Amino acid sequence: MLGLLFLILFTPGVSELLCTSSDLELSYTFCDSTAHAFMFNLTPCSVRNKRVWKAALTWIPRSDIHFLKIVFNVWYDGAKALLWKELLCSGADDEYSMCGTLKGETLESTFDIKGSRIAFPKGNYSIVVQGFSDYSENNMLICLNFTMIVKEDAF
């Protein structure tokens, strides 16, 4: 089953279903109280025997993206499971196409999420993805709160 495709002016606080299948349900909300022009697509909508998820992102940022630090916080059944930080754009010799996107421009990107090679145990996951425009993590560009429900053990 293909993931659902959304391009909306998002209403803050309302959960949007990204995809659902017999073994996975994935939804998200924005962490802040501001509306966003945003689309995220994920395929396949499954955690069974998949090595890579394919993701597509369309977003109109509210500020320039010369610097972008991404922070992932993952909780599994209420316990913190992972904290991962990655510098995607530093303003010099950036390898990602999103780097240099200006405020109001449409950012379109496709990428692989290779973390799906992990066998996710059955349970509830909360994944907070934050994007910052500075090293100190004071200037947040975007914040998404994903809820992932794995309905059956993948192993």
C-alpha positions in Angstrom: 0.0 0.0 0.0 1.3 3.4 -0.9 1.6 6.1 1.7 -1.0 8.9 1.6 0.1 12.2 0.1 -0.7 15.5 1.8 0.0 19.1 0.7 -2.0 21.2 3.1 -1.9 24.4 5.1 -1.7 22.4 8.3 -4.0 23.2 11.2 -1.8 23.1 14.4 -2.6 20.4 16.9 -4.6 18.2 14.5 -3.1 14.8 13.8 -2.7 13.8 10.2 -2.6 10.2 9.2 0.4 9.6 7.0 -0.2 5.9 6.2 -1.8 2.7 7.6 -1.4 -1.0 6.8 -1.8 -4.3 8.6 1.5 -3.9 10.5 2.0 -0.1 10.8 0.2 3.1 11.5 2.0 6.4 11.1 0.7 9.9 11.8 2.1 13.3 12.7 1.3 16.7 14.1 3.4 19.9 14.2 4.9 20.8 17.6 4.3 24.6 17.2 1.1 26.6 16.9 1.7 27.9 13.4 0.2 26.6 10.2 2.7 25.1 7.7 2.6 24.4 3.9 3.9 20.8 4.1 3.7 17.4 2.4 5.4 14.2 3.5 5.1 10.8 1.8 6.5 7.5 2.9 6.6 4.2 1.1 6.2 1.4 1.7 3.8 1.7 4.7 5.2 -1.4 6.4 8.0 -2.5 8.7 8.0 -6.1 7.4 11.2 -7.2 5.7 12.0 -3.7 4.3 15.5 -2.4 4.2 14.8 1.2 3.1 11.8 3.5 3.2 11.5 6.0 0.4 10.5 9.5 1.5 9.4 12.6 -0.4 9.1 16.0 1.2 7.6 19.3 0.0 7.7 22.2 2.3 7.7 26.0 2.1 10.0 27.2 4.9 9.3 30.4 6.8 13.0 31.3 6.8 16.1 30.8 4.7 17.9 27.4 5.0 21.6 28.2 5.1 22.2 26.2 8.3 20.1 23.2 9.2 20.6 20.9 12.2 18.2 18.0 12.6 17.5 16.5 16.0 15.6 13.2 16.4 14.2 12.1 19.7 12.6 8.6 19.8 10.6 7.1 22.6 9.4 3.5 22.6 6.4 2.6 24.8 7.2 5.8 26.9 10.9 5.2 27.4 13.6 7.3 25.6 15.2 5.0 23.0 17.3 7.3 20.8 18.7 10.8 20.5 20.4 11.5 17.1 21.6 14.9 15.8 22.8 15.6 12.3 24.1 18.7 10.6 22.6 18.8 7.1 23.5 22.4 6.0 26.4 24.4 7.3 26.5 27.1 4.6 29.7 25.8 2.9 30.1 22.8 0.6 26.6 21.4 1.5 25.7 18.1 -0.2 21.9 18.3 0.2 19.7 20.0 -2.3 17.6 21.6 0.4 20.5 23.7 1.6 20.2 27.3 0.3 16.4 27.2 0.0 15.1 30.7 0.6 12.1 31.7 2.7 8.9 31.2 0.7 10.5 29.0 -1.9 9.2 25.5 -2.4 11.6 22.8 -1.1 11.2 19.5 -2.8 13.4 16.5 -1.8 13.3 12.8 -2.0 15.5 10.6 0.2 15.9 7.2 1.7 15.4 6.4 5.4 17.7 3.5 6.1 16.8 3.2 9.7 14.0 0.8 8.6 16.7 -2.0 8.5 16.0 -2.1 12.3 13.5 -4.8 13.3 11.0 -2.6 15.2 9.3 -4.5 18.0 5.5 -4.2 18.4 4.6 -1.1 20.3 4.0 2.6 20.3 6.8 5.0 19.1 6.9 8.8 19.5 9.4 10.4 17.2 10.0 14.2 17.5 12.0 15.7 14.6 13.2 19.2 15.1 15.0 21.4 12.6 17.2 24.3 13.9 18.9 27.2 12.1 21.7 27.4 14.7 24.2 25.2 16.6 22.7 26.1 20.0 19.2 24.8 19.0 17.5 28.0 19.9 16.0 28.9 16.5 13.6 26.2 15.5 12.6 26.1 11.8 10.2 23.2 12.0 9.1 20.5 14.6 7.1 17.4 13.8 5.8 14.9 16.3 5.3 11.5 14.6 3.4 8.7 16.2 4.3 5.2 14.9 2.3 2.2 16.0 3.9 -1.1 15.1 1.1 -3.6 15.2 3.1 -6.8 15.1 6.7 -7.9 15.7 8.8 -7.8 12.6 11.0 -10.7 13.5 
